[in-house]
Amino acid sequence: MKRTMIRRLVIALALVAGLLAPCVPARAQESSGDGPVSPDSADAIRAELERPPADPPFDVVDGVTLPFRILVWPLRIVGHGFAELIGAVTQEQPQGVPPVFRWMNERGIRPSFGSIGPRSGIAAELTYVGAKPLVVDAAFSIRTSQRYMVGLQFENYLGSLYTGYTFQRDAEPRFWGVGNDSRKEDRVDYLRDHQRVSVSGITRVSTVRLYGELAWEDNRVDRGKDSRTQNIQDHPEFSTLYGVNERVRYVLAVASAGLDLTRNSELQQRGVYLELGSGIYRGIDGTDSDFRRFSLVARGYVPLNPRQQFAFQILSELNRVDRGEEVPFYHLAVLGDNLGARALSQERYRDNDMAALMTEWRYEVWRELHGRSRVETFFLFDTGSVQSEITRISLSDMNRSFGFGWRLVAQSRATIVNYLAFGPEGLRFRIRFSAVF
Protein backbone atom coordinates (compact mmCIF):
# COMPACT_ATOMS: atom_id res chain seq x y z
CA MET A 1 0.00 0.00 0.00
CA LYS A 2 2.77 2.38 0.95
CA ARG A 3 4.68 1.56 -2.25
CA THR A 4 1.57 2.34 -4.31
CA MET A 5 1.19 5.71 -2.56
CA ILE A 6 4.86 6.63 -3.13
CA ARG A 7 4.63 5.63 -6.79
CA ARG A 8 1.52 7.78 -7.28
CA LEU A 9 3.20 10.76 -5.52
CA VAL A 10 6.30 10.57 -7.79
CA ILE A 11 4.12 10.45 -10.90
CA ALA A 12 2.12 13.50 -9.69
CA LEU A 13 5.28 15.51 -9.01
CA ALA A 14 6.63 14.67 -12.47
CA LEU A 15 3.38 15.83 -14.08
CA VAL A 16 3.43 19.11 -12.11
CA ALA A 17 7.07 19.73 -13.11
CA GLY A 18 6.23 19.08 -16.75
CA LEU A 19 3.35 21.53 -16.64
CA LEU A 20 5.39 24.26 -14.95
CA ALA A 21 8.53 23.85 -17.04
CA PRO A 22 7.30 25.89 -20.10
CA CYS A 23 6.29 28.77 -17.79
CA VAL A 24 9.82 29.17 -16.41
CA PRO A 25 12.38 30.93 -18.68
CA ALA A 26 14.31 27.83 -19.43
CA ARG A 27 18.04 28.04 -20.27
CA ALA A 28 19.02 25.20 -22.47
CA GLN A 29 22.19 23.44 -21.58
CA GLU A 30 25.11 24.55 -23.67
CA SER A 31 27.92 22.29 -24.49
CA SER A 32 31.61 22.66 -24.96
CA GLY A 33 34.05 20.31 -26.50
CA ASP A 34 34.01 18.28 -23.28
CA GLY A 35 30.22 17.87 -23.08
CA PRO A 36 27.30 19.78 -21.52
CA VAL A 37 28.05 22.75 -19.22
CA SER A 38 25.93 24.64 -16.74
CA PRO A 39 24.32 28.01 -17.65
CA ASP A 40 26.79 29.86 -15.39
CA SER A 41 29.74 28.15 -17.07
CA ALA A 42 28.26 29.03 -20.48
CA ASP A 43 28.12 32.71 -19.44
CA ALA A 44 31.75 32.59 -18.40
CA ILE A 45 32.79 30.96 -21.69
CA ARG A 46 30.79 33.50 -23.71
CA ALA A 47 32.31 36.47 -21.84
CA GLU A 48 35.79 35.08 -22.43
CA LEU A 49 35.13 34.73 -26.17
CA GLU A 50 33.65 38.25 -26.48
CA ARG A 51 36.29 39.97 -24.39
CA PRO A 52 38.67 42.10 -26.54
CA PRO A 53 42.28 40.96 -26.58
CA ALA A 54 44.52 42.35 -23.90
CA ASP A 55 46.59 45.38 -24.88
CA PRO A 56 50.27 44.58 -25.35
CA PRO A 57 52.72 46.45 -23.08
CA PHE A 58 53.91 48.54 -26.08
CA ASP A 59 52.19 48.84 -29.46
CA VAL A 60 52.23 51.04 -32.56
CA VAL A 61 50.18 53.79 -30.94
CA ASP A 62 52.64 54.06 -28.06
CA GLY A 63 55.49 54.40 -30.53
CA VAL A 64 53.64 57.09 -32.48
CA THR A 65 52.56 59.13 -29.46
CA LEU A 66 55.76 58.86 -27.38
CA PRO A 67 57.62 61.79 -29.04
CA PHE A 68 54.51 63.95 -28.79
CA ARG A 69 54.14 63.15 -25.10
CA ILE A 70 57.71 64.31 -24.63
CA LEU A 71 56.99 67.53 -26.54
CA VAL A 72 53.79 68.17 -24.60
CA TRP A 73 55.47 67.73 -21.21
CA PRO A 74 56.66 71.39 -21.05
CA LEU A 75 53.15 72.44 -22.05
CA ARG A 76 51.76 70.58 -19.07
CA ILE A 77 53.99 72.67 -16.79
CA VAL A 78 52.92 75.86 -18.57
CA GLY A 79 49.32 74.71 -18.31
CA HIS A 80 49.53 74.43 -14.53
CA GLY A 81 50.96 77.95 -14.37
CA PHE A 82 48.22 79.19 -16.68
CA ALA A 83 45.63 77.55 -14.42
CA GLU A 84 46.98 79.46 -11.44
CA LEU A 85 46.80 82.70 -13.43
CA ILE A 86 43.18 82.01 -14.39
CA GLY A 87 42.39 81.25 -10.76
CA ALA A 88 43.92 84.53 -9.59
CA VAL A 89 41.82 86.53 -12.09
CA THR A 90 38.52 84.64 -12.03
CA GLN A 91 38.61 82.92 -8.63
CA GLU A 92 38.27 79.61 -10.49
CA GLN A 93 40.87 76.85 -10.24
CA PRO A 94 40.87 74.60 -13.34
CA GLN A 95 43.88 72.47 -12.43
CA GLY A 96 45.87 70.74 -15.17
CA VAL A 97 45.98 71.05 -18.92
CA PRO A 98 42.66 69.31 -19.85
CA PRO A 99 40.56 71.35 -17.38
CA VAL A 100 42.24 74.57 -18.58
CA PHE A 101 41.38 73.79 -22.20
CA ARG A 102 37.86 72.78 -21.19
CA TRP A 103 37.45 76.07 -19.29
CA MET A 104 38.66 78.04 -22.33
CA ASN A 105 36.46 76.07 -24.74
CA GLU A 106 33.35 76.77 -22.67
CA ARG A 107 34.06 80.49 -23.03
CA GLY A 108 34.65 80.38 -26.77
CA ILE A 109 38.46 80.56 -26.63
CA ARG A 110 40.26 78.18 -29.02
CA PRO A 111 44.04 77.81 -28.51
CA SER A 112 46.10 76.01 -31.17
CA PHE A 113 49.61 75.54 -32.53
CA GLY A 114 50.85 75.35 -36.12
CA SER A 115 52.25 77.22 -39.10
CA ILE A 116 50.75 80.59 -40.07
CA GLY A 117 52.71 81.33 -43.24
CA PRO A 118 55.82 80.61 -45.29
CA ARG A 119 58.66 79.55 -43.00
CA SER A 120 56.88 80.91 -39.95
CA GLY A 121 57.99 78.10 -37.64
CA ILE A 122 55.66 76.93 -34.89
CA ALA A 123 53.11 79.58 -33.94
CA ALA A 124 50.80 79.87 -30.95
CA GLU A 125 47.31 80.93 -31.99
CA LEU A 126 44.30 82.08 -29.98
CA THR A 127 40.85 82.41 -31.54
CA TYR A 128 37.80 83.86 -29.80
CA VAL A 129 34.32 82.83 -31.01
CA GLY A 130 32.39 83.34 -27.78
CA ALA A 131 30.35 86.29 -29.06
CA LYS A 132 29.08 84.98 -32.39
CA PRO A 133 29.10 86.12 -35.14
CA LEU A 134 32.24 87.99 -33.95
CA VAL A 135 35.54 86.17 -34.60
CA VAL A 136 38.88 87.44 -33.27
CA ASP A 137 42.18 85.70 -33.98
CA ALA A 138 45.81 86.38 -33.00
CA ALA A 139 48.91 84.31 -33.75
CA PHE A 140 52.63 84.77 -33.12
CA SER A 141 55.44 82.43 -34.20
CA ILE A 142 58.94 81.64 -32.97
CA ARG A 143 60.33 83.51 -36.01
CA THR A 144 58.20 86.59 -35.21
CA SER A 145 55.70 86.00 -38.02
CA GLN A 146 52.32 87.34 -36.93
CA ARG A 147 48.66 87.33 -37.87
CA TYR A 148 45.77 89.36 -36.44
CA MET A 149 42.22 89.12 -37.64
CA VAL A 150 38.81 90.47 -36.63
CA GLY A 151 35.62 89.75 -38.53
CA LEU A 152 32.06 88.48 -38.62
CA GLN A 153 31.23 84.88 -39.50
CA PHE A 154 27.68 83.88 -40.42
CA GLU A 155 26.78 80.21 -40.91
CA ASN A 156 23.64 78.27 -41.76
CA TYR A 157 22.61 75.20 -43.74
CA LEU A 158 23.36 77.02 -47.03
CA GLY A 159 27.02 77.66 -46.18
CA SER A 160 29.01 80.46 -44.56
CA LEU A 161 29.71 84.16 -45.13
CA TYR A 162 32.70 86.02 -43.69
CA THR A 163 33.71 89.68 -43.68
CA GLY A 164 36.67 91.12 -41.84
CA TYR A 165 40.15 92.63 -41.65
CA THR A 166 43.43 90.66 -41.52
CA PHE A 167 47.00 91.83 -40.97
CA GLN A 168 49.83 89.33 -41.51
CA ARG A 169 53.60 89.62 -41.25
CA ASP A 170 55.77 86.96 -42.88
CA ALA A 171 59.10 87.63 -41.17
CA GLU A 172 61.53 85.23 -42.88
CA PRO A 173 60.21 83.81 -46.18
CA ARG A 174 62.87 82.63 -48.65
CA PHE A 175 63.37 83.54 -52.28
CA TRP A 176 65.74 81.91 -54.80
CA GLY A 177 64.86 83.81 -57.96
CA VAL A 178 62.40 83.44 -60.84
CA GLY A 179 62.39 80.37 -63.07
CA ASN A 180 63.19 76.70 -62.89
CA ASP A 181 66.96 77.31 -63.11
CA SER A 182 67.21 79.44 -59.95
CA ARG A 183 70.27 78.49 -57.89
CA LYS A 184 70.24 77.31 -54.30
CA GLU A 185 73.21 79.55 -53.39
CA ASP A 186 71.24 82.67 -54.45
CA ARG A 187 68.85 82.26 -51.53
CA VAL A 188 67.74 85.51 -49.90
CA ASP A 189 65.07 86.43 -47.38
CA TYR A 190 62.67 89.33 -46.95
CA LEU A 191 59.82 90.55 -44.77
CA ARG A 192 56.34 91.02 -46.14
CA ASP A 193 53.52 92.88 -44.42
CA HIS A 194 50.15 92.41 -46.06
CA GLN A 195 46.72 93.49 -44.93
CA ARG A 196 43.36 92.65 -46.35
CA VAL A 197 39.72 93.66 -46.06
CA SER A 198 37.52 90.99 -47.58
CA VAL A 199 34.06 89.54 -48.00
CA SER A 200 33.94 85.82 -48.84
CA GLY A 201 31.37 83.08 -48.97
CA ILE A 202 31.22 79.30 -49.35
CA THR A 203 28.20 77.22 -50.27
CA ARG A 204 27.70 73.59 -51.19
CA VAL A 205 24.98 72.23 -53.45
CA SER A 206 25.00 68.43 -53.48
CA THR A 207 28.50 67.51 -54.69
CA VAL A 208 29.40 71.04 -55.90
CA ARG A 209 31.33 73.46 -53.70
CA LEU A 210 31.31 77.17 -54.66
CA TYR A 211 33.61 79.86 -53.25
CA GLY A 212 33.76 83.59 -53.96
CA GLU A 213 35.68 86.54 -52.51
CA LEU A 214 35.98 90.31 -52.99
CA ALA A 215 38.91 92.01 -51.28
CA TRP A 216 41.20 95.01 -50.93
CA GLU A 217 44.86 94.09 -50.42
CA ASP A 218 47.93 96.09 -49.39
CA ASN A 219 51.50 94.68 -49.65
CA ARG A 220 54.84 96.06 -48.39
CA VAL A 221 58.27 94.38 -48.53
CA ASP A 222 61.07 95.14 -46.06
CA ARG A 223 64.31 93.57 -44.91
CA GLY A 224 64.06 90.04 -43.55
CA LYS A 225 64.67 89.15 -39.91
CA ASP A 226 67.22 86.35 -40.46
CA SER A 227 70.65 87.94 -39.97
CA ARG A 228 72.38 84.84 -41.42
CA THR A 229 70.82 85.28 -44.87
CA GLN A 230 71.26 88.05 -47.43
CA ASN A 231 68.29 90.39 -47.87
CA ILE A 232 66.51 90.57 -51.21
CA GLN A 233 67.19 94.33 -51.32
CA ASP A 234 70.96 93.63 -51.37
CA HIS A 235 70.92 91.14 -54.24
CA PRO A 236 71.93 92.85 -57.52
CA GLU A 237 69.41 90.89 -59.63
CA PHE A 238 66.50 90.33 -57.27
CA SER A 239 66.37 93.92 -56.00
CA THR A 240 64.89 95.03 -59.34
CA LEU A 241 61.96 92.61 -59.27
CA TYR A 242 58.53 94.16 -59.19
CA GLY A 243 57.23 94.35 -55.63
CA VAL A 244 60.59 94.64 -53.85
CA ASN A 245 60.65 98.44 -53.76
CA GLU A 246 56.98 99.15 -54.52
CA ARG A 247 54.12 99.15 -52.07
CA VAL A 248 51.31 97.71 -54.14
CA ARG A 249 47.57 97.71 -53.55
CA TYR A 250 44.95 95.68 -55.36
CA VAL A 251 41.23 95.18 -55.47
CA LEU A 252 40.57 91.59 -56.41
CA ALA A 253 37.85 89.09 -57.10
CA VAL A 254 38.40 85.35 -56.67
CA ALA A 255 36.05 82.49 -57.48
CA SER A 256 36.33 78.70 -57.56
CA ALA A 257 34.08 75.73 -58.17
CA GLY A 258 34.80 72.24 -56.89
CA LEU A 259 33.17 68.94 -57.81
CA ASP A 260 33.50 66.50 -54.91
CA LEU A 261 32.83 62.87 -55.81
CA THR A 262 34.86 61.44 -52.92
CA ARG A 263 33.55 59.30 -50.10
CA ASN A 264 35.00 57.61 -47.06
CA SER A 265 34.79 53.88 -46.60
CA GLU A 266 36.32 52.39 -43.46
CA LEU A 267 38.83 55.25 -43.07
CA GLN A 268 39.83 55.01 -46.74
CA GLN A 269 39.13 57.94 -49.07
CA ARG A 270 37.76 56.97 -52.49
CA GLY A 271 36.71 58.85 -55.63
CA VAL A 272 37.81 62.09 -57.31
CA TYR A 273 37.80 65.81 -56.55
CA LEU A 274 38.14 68.52 -59.21
CA GLU A 275 38.43 72.27 -58.61
CA LEU A 276 38.82 75.17 -61.04
CA GLY A 277 39.58 78.68 -59.84
CA SER A 278 40.24 82.16 -61.22
CA GLY A 279 41.20 85.55 -59.85
CA ILE A 280 41.32 89.10 -61.18
CA TYR A 281 43.79 91.58 -59.59
CA ARG A 282 43.47 95.28 -60.42
CA GLY A 283 46.08 97.75 -59.18
CA ILE A 284 44.89 100.91 -57.36
CA ASP A 285 46.51 103.94 -55.66
CA GLY A 286 49.37 104.14 -58.15
CA THR A 287 49.93 100.39 -58.50
CA ASP A 288 50.77 99.93 -62.19
CA SER A 289 49.94 96.22 -62.44
CA ASP A 290 46.86 94.27 -63.47
CA PHE A 291 46.91 90.49 -63.80
CA ARG A 292 44.72 87.40 -63.88
CA ARG A 293 45.17 83.99 -62.28
CA PHE A 294 43.83 80.54 -63.21
CA SER A 295 44.23 77.40 -61.10
CA LEU A 296 43.47 73.69 -61.25
CA VAL A 297 43.37 71.06 -58.51
CA ALA A 298 42.50 67.42 -59.24
CA ARG A 299 42.70 64.59 -56.70
CA GLY A 300 42.01 60.91 -57.14
CA TYR A 301 41.87 58.02 -54.66
CA VAL A 302 41.89 54.54 -56.16
CA PRO A 303 41.52 51.62 -53.70
CA LEU A 304 43.42 48.47 -54.61
CA ASN A 305 41.89 46.60 -51.66
CA PRO A 306 40.71 47.60 -48.13
CA ARG A 307 44.35 48.01 -47.01
CA GLN A 308 46.04 49.44 -50.12
CA GLN A 309 45.38 52.56 -52.15
CA PHE A 310 46.86 54.64 -54.97
CA ALA A 311 46.38 58.42 -54.60
CA PHE A 312 47.34 61.28 -56.90
CA GLN A 313 47.05 65.07 -57.03
CA ILE A 314 47.48 67.36 -60.04
CA LEU A 315 48.23 71.05 -59.42
CA SER A 316 48.51 73.88 -61.91
CA GLU A 317 48.51 77.69 -61.82
CA LEU A 318 48.80 80.34 -64.56
CA ASN A 319 49.33 84.09 -64.13
CA ARG A 320 48.83 86.52 -67.03
CA VAL A 321 49.69 90.24 -67.00
CA ASP A 322 46.95 92.49 -68.46
CA ARG A 323 48.56 95.90 -67.97
CA GLY A 324 51.65 97.64 -66.70
CA GLU A 325 54.34 95.94 -64.64
CA GLU A 326 54.83 92.26 -63.94
CA VAL A 327 53.16 90.12 -61.28
CA PRO A 328 54.71 90.95 -57.85
CA PHE A 329 57.34 88.31 -57.11
CA TYR A 330 55.48 87.01 -54.02
CA HIS A 331 52.29 86.46 -56.08
CA LEU A 332 53.98 84.22 -58.66
CA ALA A 333 53.05 80.53 -58.91
CA VAL A 334 54.88 78.33 -56.38
CA LEU A 335 56.48 74.88 -56.59
CA GLY A 336 57.90 73.31 -53.45
CA ASP A 337 57.05 71.51 -50.24
CA ASN A 338 53.38 70.48 -50.12
CA LEU A 339 52.70 72.35 -53.36
CA GLY A 340 54.02 69.80 -55.82
CA ALA A 341 57.53 68.85 -54.67
CA ARG A 342 57.95 67.52 -51.14
CA ALA A 343 61.74 67.12 -51.39
CA LEU A 344 62.10 70.86 -52.07
CA SER A 345 61.97 73.75 -49.62
CA GLN A 346 58.78 75.73 -49.20
CA GLU A 347 58.20 78.05 -52.19
CA ARG A 348 61.49 76.83 -53.74
CA TYR A 349 60.62 77.72 -57.37
CA ARG A 350 58.53 80.65 -58.64
CA ASP A 351 57.37 81.79 -62.06
CA ASN A 352 54.21 82.78 -63.93
CA ASP A 353 53.07 79.18 -64.51
CA MET A 354 53.38 75.92 -62.59
CA ALA A 355 52.37 72.29 -63.19
CA ALA A 356 52.93 69.39 -60.80
CA LEU A 357 51.91 65.79 -60.16
CA MET A 358 52.01 64.20 -56.68
CA THR A 359 51.46 60.46 -56.19
CA GLU A 360 51.35 58.03 -53.26
CA TRP A 361 50.99 54.29 -52.75
CA ARG A 362 49.46 53.77 -49.29
CA TYR A 363 49.35 50.59 -47.21
CA GLU A 364 47.61 50.10 -43.87
CA VAL A 365 49.91 48.68 -41.16
CA TRP A 366 47.71 49.08 -38.06
CA ARG A 367 44.06 49.66 -37.25
CA GLU A 368 42.55 50.66 -33.92
CA LEU A 369 40.38 47.94 -32.33
CA HIS A 370 37.09 49.76 -32.89
CA GLY A 371 37.98 51.02 -36.37
CA ARG A 372 38.18 54.71 -35.41
CA SER A 373 41.73 55.30 -36.65
CA ARG A 374 44.53 53.60 -38.49
CA VAL A 375 48.20 54.04 -39.39
CA GLU A 376 49.34 53.65 -42.96
CA THR A 377 52.74 53.82 -44.55
CA PHE A 378 53.21 55.33 -48.01
CA PHE A 379 55.74 55.77 -50.78
CA LEU A 380 55.69 59.08 -52.66
CA PHE A 381 56.76 60.32 -56.06
CA ASP A 382 56.32 63.97 -57.07
CA THR A 383 57.30 65.80 -60.24
CA GLY A 384 56.77 69.38 -61.36
CA SER A 385 58.21 72.53 -62.88
CA VAL A 386 57.67 76.28 -63.29
CA GLN A 387 58.07 78.40 -66.43
CA SER A 388 57.06 81.78 -67.81
CA GLU A 389 54.49 79.89 -69.93
CA ILE A 390 53.15 76.44 -69.25
CA THR A 391 53.78 75.35 -72.85
CA ARG A 392 57.52 75.66 -72.18
CA ILE A 393 57.49 73.00 -69.45
CA SER A 394 59.22 69.83 -70.64
CA LEU A 395 60.11 66.49 -69.08
CA SER A 396 63.80 67.42 -69.06
CA ASP A 397 63.36 70.26 -66.54
CA MET A 398 60.96 68.51 -64.15
CA ASN A 399 61.96 68.44 -60.48
CA ARG A 400 61.40 65.02 -58.89
CA SER A 401 60.87 63.86 -55.32
CA PHE A 402 61.03 60.30 -53.98
CA GLY A 403 60.34 59.25 -50.43
CA PHE A 404 58.37 57.33 -47.84
CA GLY A 405 56.52 58.07 -44.64
CA TRP A 406 53.52 57.27 -42.46
CA ARG A 407 50.24 58.91 -41.57
CA LEU A 408 47.69 58.61 -38.79
CA VAL A 409 44.17 58.66 -40.24
CA ALA A 410 41.23 59.42 -37.94
CA GLN A 411 37.65 60.33 -38.81
CA SER A 412 38.35 60.13 -42.56
CA ARG A 413 41.25 62.62 -42.54
CA ALA A 414 44.98 62.53 -41.90
CA THR A 415 45.79 64.10 -38.52
CA ILE A 416 49.55 63.43 -38.51
CA VAL A 417 51.74 63.03 -41.61
CA ASN A 418 55.48 62.38 -41.43
CA TYR A 419 57.84 61.65 -44.33
CA LEU A 420 61.39 61.63 -45.68
CA ALA A 421 61.79 62.89 -49.25
CA PHE A 422 64.84 62.75 -51.54
CA GLY A 423 65.33 65.20 -54.41
CA PRO A 424 67.85 67.18 -56.43
CA GLU A 425 68.82 69.21 -53.37
CA GLY A 426 69.16 66.38 -50.88
CA LEU A 427 67.14 64.85 -48.06
CA ARG A 428 64.18 66.57 -46.44
CA PHE A 429 62.25 65.57 -43.28
CA ARG A 430 58.76 66.92 -42.63
CA ILE A 431 55.97 66.41 -40.11
CA ARG A 432 52.48 67.87 -40.44
CA PHE A 433 49.42 67.81 -38.22
CA SER A 434 46.91 67.89 -41.05
CA ALA A 435 46.84 67.17 -44.76
CA VAL A 436 44.29 67.72 -47.52
CA PHE A 437 45.81 65.24 -49.97
Salt bridges, closest charged atoms under 4 A:
GLU30 OE2 - ARG46 NH2 2.73
ASP43 OD2 - ARG27 NH2 3.03
ASP43 OD1 - ARG46 NH1 2.92
GLU48 OE1 - ARG51 NH1 2.50
GLU92 OE2 - ARG107 NH2 3.23
GLU106 OE1 - ARG107 NH1 3.57
GLU125 OE2 - ARG147 NH2 2.77
ASP137 OD2 - ARG147 NE 3.67
ASP170 OD2 - HIS194 NE2 3.14
GLU172 OE1 - ARG119 NH1 2.58
GLU172 OE1 - ARG143 NE 3.80
GLU185 OE2 - ARG183 NH1 3.70
ASP186 OD1 - ARG183 NH2 3.04
ASP186 OD1 - HIS235 NE2 3.86
ASP189 OD2 - ARG174 NH1 3.96
ASP193 OD1 - ARG169 NE 2.73
ASP193 OD2 - ARG220 NH2 2.49
GLU213 OE2 - ARG196 NE 3.11
GLU217 OE2 - ARG196 NH1 2.85
GLU217 OE1 - HIS331 NE2 2.91
ASP218 OD1 - ARG247 NH2 3.10
ASP218 OD2 - ARG249 NE 2.70
ASP222 OD2 - ARG220 NH1 3.10
ASP226 OD2 - ARG119 NH2 3.97
ASP226 OD2 - ARG174 NH2 2.77
ASP226 OD1 - ARG228 NE 3.15
ASP234 OD2 - ARG223 NH2 2.59
ASP260 OD2 - ARG204 NH2 3.19
GLU275 OE1 - ARG209 NH1 3.81
ASP288 OD1 - ARG323 NH1 2.69
ASP290 OD2 - ARG323 NE 2.69
GLU317 OE2 - ARG293 NE 3.18
ASP322 OD2 - ARG282 NH2 3.22
ASP322 OD1 - ARG292 NE 2.77
ASP337 OD1 - ARG428 NH2 2.65
ASP337 OD1 - ARG430 NE 3.28
ASP337 OD2 - ARG432 NH2 2.21
GLU347 OE1 - ARG350 NH2 2.94
ASP353 OD2 - ARG320 NH2 2.80
GLU360 OE2 - ARG342 NH1 2.54
GLU360 OE1 - ARG362 NE 2.69
GLU360 OE1 - ARG407 NH2 2.44
GLU364 OE1 - ARG367 NH2 2.84
GLU364 OE1 - ARG374 NH1 2.71
GLU368 OE2 - ARG372 NH2 2.61
GLU376 OE1 - ARG374 NH2 2.84
GLU376 OE2 - ARG407 NE 3.30
ASP382 OD2 - ARG342 NE 2.78
GLU425 OE2 - ARG348 NH2 2.72
